Amino acid sequence: MKHFKDINLKLCHSCGTCVSVCPTGSIAMLDGLPKLIKECNGCGLCYESCPGIEFKYPEFNKRIFGTPEADNEIGYYHSICVGQAANEAVHRKGASGGVVTALLLGLLKRGEISGAVVVGMDREHPWIPKVRIATSENAVFEAAKSKYSMVPVNEILGNLDAFKGDLAFVGLPCHIHGMRKLERMGWKNAKKIKYCIGTFCGFNMDRRATDFLIRKARINKEDIESLEYRGGDWPGGFSIKTKDSRRFFVEKHVYNYLNLMFVPRRCLVCPDLTNEFADLSVGDAWNKDLSPGGWSTIAVRTPKGKGLFDCAVKAGDIKVKGSDKSGLKEGHSHLILYKKKGVSIRARLMGLDPDFGIHPPGTDFNERAFNVLFFYLISFMRTRLAIFLFGLLPVRLPGTVGKHVRSIISTVSRSGKNKDSVR
Ligand SMILES: Cc1cc2nc3c(=O)[nH]c(=O)nc-3n(C[C@H](O)[C@H](O)[C@H](O)COP(=O)(O)OP(=O)(O)OC[C@H]3O[C@@H](n4cnc5c(N)ncnc54)[C@H](O)[C@@H]3O)c2cc1C
């Protein structure tokens, strides 16, 4: 039987699943990676549940949706729309439309769940995102907004033994993959998760990105009162308030270039952009035709997700507008080009090949050329030299150039052929 020492840590995406499932508490996350801190009893549960090594799409599509066939770019779905939290305070507090928070608040109010697994900011160290179980409306509200940083969310599933009642679970694709594997194993605490709500994920960054921006702000961590990655009006930006009322703000699309510098290596070979195995997935609606002010794209995937969505609409927790897969694909064309169409190219170039059992979407010459060049750009940006050099420049200089490049890529990728495909 394979166990911890057989896990290829180069494929680890730091989701924390192995920590939660270890019956002897022998694994801990240290510096972002799981390490053995006590003797291992060789039970193999960590290996079996690890979504980093393998996560077979056809098998999980069949298990969750009843069919191995799914859209090659956005996964299996029942329906797609855009929405916003109906409550203005929740809408403003959310990263895009506040839909995730509105759904969780509705579930709590109706008594359908007793808590939600969410990521808030650490109370003592407000520059560190931290997973917690929110059992009150206030705690759910406080945890709204995206934290562009790696958080081993699944670690907390190991602490649910004493928790009474059902939970909703919010996570990135890697977290949901781990959850689904725990569910498949029939692991006790996975049974407490009633709803899996997933957020889209184009890029994530390691902790150095936050430290980089704090350094650029010339603020001591100890002086920070609050830190947000999507603070201010939509789409928001990296925002720090200090205890003595100083403020620092960089628009999201300006600091996006840090994605290239601090994207974890493993994330470069992740093929899941829209959280394809959640009950319901939520992302930003970047579509130009939507009025400004923040909308979420919602992909309803499972019957459970549909039940949750219908209830939220009926209860007036969220308001929605019709959309469809072409709307979603249009809004995310730049990320489909990079994440979905480039994943196998990067896997080959990096010699890192987690087993997803998928055939990537078809690509033409230009798309392949873009992805090879983009890979080499990322490889350069991740070097110490590049990080040092960019550290000398004001964030707004490369950031503004990056913002324009992103917008060109979006326009070009949108005008490309919209290939419809199933795997
Ligand atoms: C790292 C990251 C990358 C993303 N990339 C994209 C992208 O490329 N394209 C896109 O359309 N959308 C992306 N998103 C999703 C997007 O930023 C919003 O989270 C999504 O639109 C939901 O918005 P909302 O207003 O409905 O959610 P909110 O009401 O603001 O709720 C957000 C929820 O996400 C949870 N959360 C926040 N950070 C994390 C985290 N690091 N790990 C796990 N859970 C977390 C919070 O607990 C909260 O419950 C990303 C999110 C993250 C965290």
The ligand as an SDF file (V2000), in Angstrom:
LIG
                    3D

 53 58  0  0  0  0  0  0  0  0999 V2000
   -7.1640   32.4490   -5.4930 C   0  0  0  0  0  0  0  0  0  0  0  0
   -8.4070   32.8270   -6.2580 C   0  0  0  0  0  0  0  0  0  0  0  0
   -8.3450   32.9190   -7.6400 C   0  0  0  0  0  0  0  0  0  0  0  0
   -9.4990   33.2510   -8.3580 C   0  0  0  0  0  0  0  0  0  0  0  0
   -9.4400   33.3430   -9.7290 N   0  0  0  0  0  0  0  0  0  0  0  0
  -10.5490   33.6810  -10.4120 C   0  0  0  0  0  0  0  0  0  0  0  0
  -10.5110   33.8260  -11.8180 C   0  0  0  0  0  0  0  0  0  0  0  0
   -9.4740   33.6610  -12.4400 O   0  0  0  0  0  0  0  0  0  0  0  0
  -11.6510   34.1640  -12.4830 N   0  0  0  0  0  0  0  0  0  0  0  0
  -12.8260   34.3710  -11.8150 C   0  0  0  0  0  0  0  0  0  0  0  0
  -13.8310   34.6680  -12.4310 O   0  0  0  0  0  0  0  0  0  0  0  0
  -12.8920   34.2400  -10.4760 N   0  0  0  0  0  0  0  0  0  0  0  0
  -11.7920   33.9010   -9.7740 C   0  0  0  0  0  0  0  0  0  0  0  0
  -11.8430   33.7750   -8.4200 N   0  0  0  0  0  0  0  0  0  0  0  0
  -13.1590   33.8980   -7.7660 C   0  0  0  0  0  0  0  0  0  0  0  0
  -13.5760   35.3170   -7.5180 C   0  0  0  0  0  0  0  0  0  0  0  0
  -12.4830   36.0740   -7.0600 O   0  0  0  0  0  0  0  0  0  0  0  0
  -14.6970   35.3680   -6.4760 C   0  0  0  0  0  0  0  0  0  0  0  0
  -14.3150   34.6220   -5.3470 O   0  0  0  0  0  0  0  0  0  0  0  0
  -15.9580   34.7740   -6.9940 C   0  0  0  0  0  0  0  0  0  0  0  0
  -16.3730   35.5340   -8.0820 O   0  0  0  0  0  0  0  0  0  0  0  0
  -17.0560   34.7790   -5.9290 C   0  0  0  0  0  0  0  0  0  0  0  0
  -17.3770   36.0860   -5.6530 O   0  0  0  0  0  0  0  0  0  0  0  0
  -18.5390   36.4340   -4.6550 P   0  0  0  0  0  0  0  0  0  0  0  0
  -18.5920   37.9260   -4.5460 O   0  0  0  0  0  0  0  0  0  0  0  0
  -19.7730   35.7090   -5.0710 O   0  0  0  0  0  0  0  0  0  0  0  0
  -17.9780   35.7640   -3.3400 O   0  0  0  0  0  0  0  0  0  0  0  0
  -17.8630   36.3660   -1.8430 P   0  0  0  0  0  0  0  0  0  0  0  0
  -19.2320   36.6190   -1.3480 O   0  0  0  0  0  0  0  0  0  0  0  0
  -16.8960   37.4690   -1.8430 O   0  0  0  0  0  0  0  0  0  0  0  0
  -17.2870   35.1060   -1.0960 O   0  0  0  0  0  0  0  0  0  0  0  0
  -16.0270   34.5960   -1.4190 C   0  0  0  0  0  0  0  0  0  0  0  0
  -15.8180   33.3090   -0.6470 C   0  0  0  0  0  0  0  0  0  0  0  0
  -14.5790   32.7350   -1.0800 O   0  0  0  0  0  0  0  0  0  0  0  0
  -13.8780   32.2260    0.0340 C   0  0  0  0  0  0  0  0  0  0  0  0
  -12.4470   32.3720   -0.2220 N   0  0  0  0  0  0  0  0  0  0  0  0
  -11.7700   33.5180   -0.3540 C   0  0  0  0  0  0  0  0  0  0  0  0
  -10.4870   33.2780   -0.5860 N   0  0  0  0  0  0  0  0  0  0  0  0
  -10.3310   31.9550   -0.5920 C   0  0  0  0  0  0  0  0  0  0  0  0
   -9.2030   31.1000   -0.7840 C   0  0  0  0  0  0  0  0  0  0  0  0
   -7.9650   31.5790   -1.0010 N   0  0  0  0  0  0  0  0  0  0  0  0
   -9.4000   29.7710   -0.7170 N   0  0  0  0  0  0  0  0  0  0  0  0
  -10.6350   29.2660   -0.4890 C   0  0  0  0  0  0  0  0  0  0  0  0
  -11.7430   30.0390   -0.3120 N   0  0  0  0  0  0  0  0  0  0  0  0
  -11.5760   31.3610   -0.3730 C   0  0  0  0  0  0  0  0  0  0  0  0
  -14.3360   33.0770    1.2210 C   0  0  0  0  0  0  0  0  0  0  0  0
  -14.3630   32.2910    2.3640 O   0  0  0  0  0  0  0  0  0  0  0  0
  -15.7580   33.5130    0.8350 C   0  0  0  0  0  0  0  0  0  0  0  0
  -16.6950   32.6860    1.4470 O   0  0  0  0  0  0  0  0  0  0  0  0
  -10.7210   33.4860   -7.6770 C   0  0  0  0  0  0  0  0  0  0  0  0
  -10.7620   33.4000   -6.2700 C   0  0  0  0  0  0  0  0  0  0  0  0
   -9.6210   33.0810   -5.5580 C   0  0  0  0  0  0  0  0  0  0  0  0
   -9.6820   33.0040   -4.0460 C   0  0  0  0  0  0  0  0  0  0  0  0
  1  2  1  0
  2  3  1  0
  2 52  2  0
  3  4  2  0
  4  5  1  0
  4 50  1  0
  5  6  2  0
  6  7  1  0
  6 13  1  0
  7  8  2  0
  7  9  1  0
  9 10  1  0
 10 11  2  0
 10 12  1  0
 12 13  2  0
 13 14  1  0
 14 15  1  0
 14 50  1  0
 15 16  1  0
 16 17  1  0
 16 18  1  0
 18 19  1  0
 18 20  1  0
 20 21  1  0
 20 22  1  0
 22 23  1  0
 23 24  1  0
 24 25  2  0
 24 26  1  0
 24 27  1  0
 27 28  1  0
 28 29  2  0
 28 30  1  0
 28 31  1  0
 31 32  1  0
 32 33  1  0
 33 34  1  0
 33 48  1  0
 34 35  1  0
 35 36  1  0
 35 46  1  0
 36 37  1  0
 36 45  1  0
 37 38  2  0
 38 39  1  0
 39 40  1  0
 39 45  2  0
 40 41  1  0
 40 42  2  0
 42 43  1  0
 43 44  2  0
 44 45  1  0
 46 47  1  0
 46 48  1  0
 48 49  1  0
 50 51  2  0
 51 52  1  0
 52 53  1  0
M  END
$$$$
